[in-house]
Each structure stands twice: as structure tokens, then as C-alpha cells.
Amino acid sequence: MQSGDRRRAVVCVVLALAAFAACAPGHGGTLGSKRHLEVAAGAQGRASTPVAAAAGPLAPGEYYTSLFEPTITYTVPEGWELGAETEGVVFLGRDIGSERQAVSVTILSPAQAGAAVLDDPVSLPDESDEALVHRSMPVPGDYLSYLAKHQELMVSGVQSTTLLGREGSVADVAVTDRPGDLSCPATTSCLTLLLEQQPGVTPHGFVAGEQERVWDLGAGDDRLIVMVRVAPAVADSFDRLVQDAMSVLASVHFA
């Protein structure tokens, strides 16, 4: 990596893709039919709302998006919402009681999304206006091993697996809430996935107290990173909530 790239300042922003818009699902489909959520407004024979307006509660049924290549199709039961979809990323979530996004599913294609990791902050003395800047670099080839190197994360149960038609590895990741463990200032760890082609958009940032199951699947342009996140408030139900999310992942297929 060029030294200039390593010194490029990237501002940690609100987890945009995890923020739900309080609006109704797209029109034009019937319950149980596929609904295309990435279309221009008014497209004949398809959903009439553009993707930005389609974020929100989803009626039970099958949905698809061509923002993946090949097209990705998934089925959701009652209670799931579309957080956002953009090129190479689908984010789905479900509330539990008053806890927003208590469990969520992120499916990300690093190649299609132009994903990178925002690593620990480093001090650059020649940057007079920024005491700390962050390094941005491509997603490491072994993402789970990369996560395991960071003291604020506890990675356990790494094993080989097959999911979504791809072989790879899976592990459980817990984010500690002990003071001093998170090296990034503000409220989120700097161990963050971001989309370099879309500045300011971060599809994932680890938060203290949460637990996740993370898959690193496939290779090259076919590679996927899949994350099931369970919020700190419901972390005691981690195994059960992961199983609920697996019903969504089990429905995923590619055209």
C-alpha cells in the first residue's frame, strides 16, 4: 500500500446502512411475490418506489436485488426490515421489543462494494489539523484471522463451513466492553468496514458489548463476508437469535 493511502484521513460516521427509514415497503407487488427494490420510480410492472424509499418494514415474502452480480434473492418472515441495499451490500434487521435492530444480517461482496477496512488510528505529526487519522486498506484475505489480532475482539470457534454455495470459515466474535479496550475515540471501534467508492458510507462497525457470527466465504470476485449481529441488550439470546437469522440466510440464492 502507498504511504499516501495509509495516511488518508477517513472520518468515522454514523452507521448509515444500519439506519432504518420509517416508511412503508415498496408498492406494486403482491404478498409472496418477488419485489425488485432497485428500480427507478414508476417503472412498469415493478415496485414504484426507488431504493431509498423502499427501506423499512418488509411484508413476509421473497425479494431480490440486481445490485449484486449475479442477482441475489432472499425470503423474509414477519418482522424483518430492509435497512439498505447498495451495490454489493444487503442489510436486513429485526426489532425485538423496544430494541431497534436487535438482530441484523449483512451480506457483503468486498469486490462489488469496493469494501475496505478502517483500522486503528495512527498519529501523524505532519497533520496539523488532525491529531489522529485512520488507515484504510483492502479487506484482508483472511478476515477472521485479521479480527483475531485485535485485543478488543474475542474471536472463538473458528471452523470450516459452507454457506451460500461457498466454502470458507465461520467464527463467533464478541466485542469487549472493558474500559480501555476500544482504541478508537468516539462510540465505535475503528475496526470498521467501509465502502471506498461511496465516501461516508460504513456498512459495519463493531460496537462494545455486541456479539456476532461472521463468515468469510469464497475467494476473488466471488467472495462474500456475511455477518449476523446481535445487539448488547439481547446478547444473552445470541444462539437463538442467530438461528432466527439463519432462516433468512438459508433462503438466499443467486440467479
C-alpha positions in Angstrom: 0.0 0.0 0.0 1.3 3.5 -0.8 2.2 5.6 2.2 -0.2 8.3 1.0 -3.0 5.8 1.1 -2.1 4.8 4.6 -2.2 8.4 5.7 -5.5 9.2 4.2 -7.9 10.6 6.8 -11.3 8.9 6.9 -13.9 10.2 9.3 -15.9 7.7 11.3 -19.6 8.4 10.6 -23.0 7.2 11.6 -23.7 3.6 10.6 -25.7 4.8 7.6 -26.6 1.4 6.2 -27.9 0.3 9.6 -30.3 3.2 10.0 -33.8 2.4 9.1 -36.1 4.8 7.3 -39.6 4.8 8.8 -41.5 4.3 5.7 -43.7 1.6 4.0 -42.4 -1.1 1.7 -42.4 -0.7 -2.0 -45.7 -0.8 -3.9 -46.7 -2.8 -6.9 -46.1 -6.4 -5.6 -48.3 -8.9 -4.0 -47.7 -10.8 -0.8 -45.2 -13.6 -1.5 -44.1 -12.3 -4.9 -40.6 -11.1 -5.7 -40.2 -7.4 -5.3 -37.4 -5.6 -7.1 -36.2 -2.9 -4.7 -33.6 -1.3 -7.0 -35.7 0.4 -9.8 -36.5 3.9 -11.0 -39.7 5.4 -9.7 -42.7 4.4 -11.8 -41.0 1.5 -13.7 -43.7 -0.5 -15.4 -44.5 -3.8 -13.8 -42.2 -3.4 -10.9 -42.1 -1.6 -7.5 -42.9 2.0 -7.9 -40.6 3.3 -5.1 -36.9 3.8 -5.6 -34.5 2.0 -3.3 -34.0 4.9 -0.8 -37.8 5.0 -0.2 -38.1 1.2 0.0 -36.1 0.9 3.2 -38.3 -0.1 6.1 -40.6 -2.9 7.1 -41.0 -5.8 4.6 -44.1 -8.0 4.3 -43.3 -11.7 4.5 -42.2 -12.9 1.1 -39.4 -13.1 -1.4 -37.4 -10.1 -2.6 -34.5 -9.6 -4.9 -32.0 -7.0 -6.0 -29.8 -6.8 -9.1 -27.3 -4.7 -7.1 -25.5 -8.0 -6.6 -24.0 -9.7 -9.6 -25.4 -12.3 -10.1 -28.8 -11.2 -8.8 -29.4 -12.1 -5.1 -32.8 -13.3 -3.9 -33.9 -13.8 -0.3 -37.0 -14.5 1.7 -38.0 -12.8 5.0 -40.6 -13.9 7.6 -42.7 -11.5 9.7 -40.9 -8.7 11.4 -37.9 -8.1 9.2 -36.9 -4.7 7.7 -34.7 -3.6 4.9 -32.1 -1.3 6.3 -30.5 -0.5 2.9 -29.1 -2.1 -0.2 -26.4 -0.7 -2.3 -24.0 -2.2 -4.8 -22.7 -5.4 -3.3 -24.4 -4.9 0.1 -27.8 -6.0 1.6 -28.6 -5.2 5.2 -31.6 -6.6 6.9 -32.7 -6.3 10.6 -35.4 -7.1 13.1 -36.5 -5.3 16.2 -37.1 -7.1 19.5 -39.4 -5.2 21.8 -38.1 -1.6 22.1 -34.6 -2.7 20.9 -34.1 -1.4 17.4 -32.0 -3.6 15.1 -31.7 -6.2 17.8 -30.6 -8.7 15.3 -29.3 -8.0 11.8 -27.9 -9.7 8.7 -25.3 -8.1 6.4 -24.3 -9.8 3.2 -21.4 -8.0 1.6 -19.3 -8.6 -1.6 -16.0 -6.9 -1.0 -15.2 -6.8 -4.7 -18.5 -5.4 -5.8 -18.9 -2.9 -2.9 -15.3 -1.7 -3.1 -15.0 -2.5 0.6 -12.1 -1.7 2.8 -11.3 -1.8 6.5 -10.8 1.2 8.7 -8.1 0.1 11.1 -6.8 1.6 14.4 -6.0 5.3 14.5 -2.4 6.4 14.0 -0.8 9.7 14.9 0.7 11.7 12.0 2.8 14.6 13.2 2.6 16.4 9.9 -1.2 16.6 10.0 -1.7 19.8 12.0 -5.5 19.8 11.8 -5.9 16.1 12.8 -4.4 14.6 16.0 -5.4 11.2 14.8 -6.1 9.8 11.4 -7.1 6.3 10.3 -5.6 3.8 7.9 -7.9 2.5 5.2 -6.8 -0.7 3.4 -8.4 -3.5 1.4 -10.3 -6.2 3.3 -7.6 -8.7 4.4 -7.6 -12.1 2.6 -8.3 -13.9 5.9 -10.8 -11.6 7.6 -11.3 -13.8 10.7 -7.6 -14.0 11.4 -7.3 -10.2 11.0 -10.1 -9.7 13.5 -8.4 -12.2 16.0 -5.3 -10.0 16.1 -7.2 -7.1 17.8 -7.4 -7.1 21.6 -10.8 -5.5 21.7 -12.3 -8.5 19.9 -12.7 -12.1 21.2 -12.8 -14.5 18.2 -13.7 -18.1 19.1 -14.9 -21.3 17.5 -13.2 -20.8 14.1 -14.1 -23.7 11.8 -14.5 -24.6 8.2 -18.0 -24.3 6.7 -20.1 -24.0 3.6 -22.8 -21.3 3.2 -24.4 -19.7 0.2 -22.8 -22.2 -2.0 -19.3 -21.1 -1.0 -16.7 -22.8 1.2 -15.0 -20.7 3.9 -14.7 -20.1 7.6 -17.0 -19.0 10.4 -16.4 -17.8 13.9 -18.2 -16.0 16.8 -16.9 -12.5 17.5 -17.6 -10.8 20.8 -16.7 -7.1 21.4 -15.5 -6.5 24.9 -16.9 -3.7 27.0 -13.9 -3.3 29.3 -12.7 0.3 29.6 -9.6 1.0 27.6 -10.0 -1.9 25.2 -11.5 0.1 22.3 -8.7 2.0 20.7 -10.8 4.3 18.6 -12.2 7.5 20.1 -16.0 8.2 20.0 -18.6 5.5 20.4 -17.5 2.8 17.9 -14.4 0.8 17.3 -12.3 1.8 14.3 -12.4 -1.8 13.2 -14.9 -0.8 10.6 -15.8 -1.9 7.1 -16.4 0.9 4.7 -17.2 1.4 1.0 -14.4 3.4 -0.6 -16.4 4.1 -3.7 -19.1 5.7 -1.5 -17.3 8.1 0.9 -19.0 8.4 4.3 -20.9 5.0 4.0 -20.0 2.4 6.6 -21.9 -0.8 6.3 -20.4 -2.2 9.5 -18.7 -1.0 12.7 -18.0 -3.1 15.8 -19.7 -1.8 18.9 -18.7 -2.6 22.5 -20.9 -5.3 24.1 -22.4 -6.8 20.9 -21.8 -10.3 19.6 -21.6 -11.5 16.0 -21.3 -14.6 13.9 -19.0 -13.8 10.9 -18.5 -15.9 7.8 -15.7 -15.3 5.3 -16.7 -17.3 2.2 -15.3 -17.9 -1.3 -12.5 -16.0 -3.0 -11.8 -13.3 -5.5 -14.8 -11.7 -7.1 -16.9 -14.5 -5.7 -16.0 -13.7 -2.1 -18.7 -12.8 0.5 -18.5 -11.6 4.1 -21.7 -12.4 6.0 -22.4 -11.0 9.5 -25.2 -11.7 11.9 -25.1 -9.1 14.6 -26.9 -9.3 18.0 -27.2 -6.1 20.0 -25.8 -5.9 23.5 -29.3 -5.6 25.1 -30.2 -9.1 23.8 -26.8 -10.7 23.7 -27.9 -13.3 26.3 -30.1 -14.8 23.5 -27.3 -14.9 21.0 -27.6 -18.5 19.9 -31.4 -18.4 19.5 -31.3 -15.1 17.5 -28.5 -16.4 15.2 -30.7 -19.3 14.4 -33.6 -17.0 13.6 -31.3 -15.1 11.2 -30.2 -18.4 9.7 -33.7 -18.9 8.3 -33.1 -15.8 6.2 -29.7 -16.8 5.1 -30.9 -20.3 4.2 -33.3 -18.7 1.7 -30.6 -16.7 -0.1 -29.7 -17.8 -3.6 -28.2 -16.2 -6.7 -29.6 -16.1 -10.2 
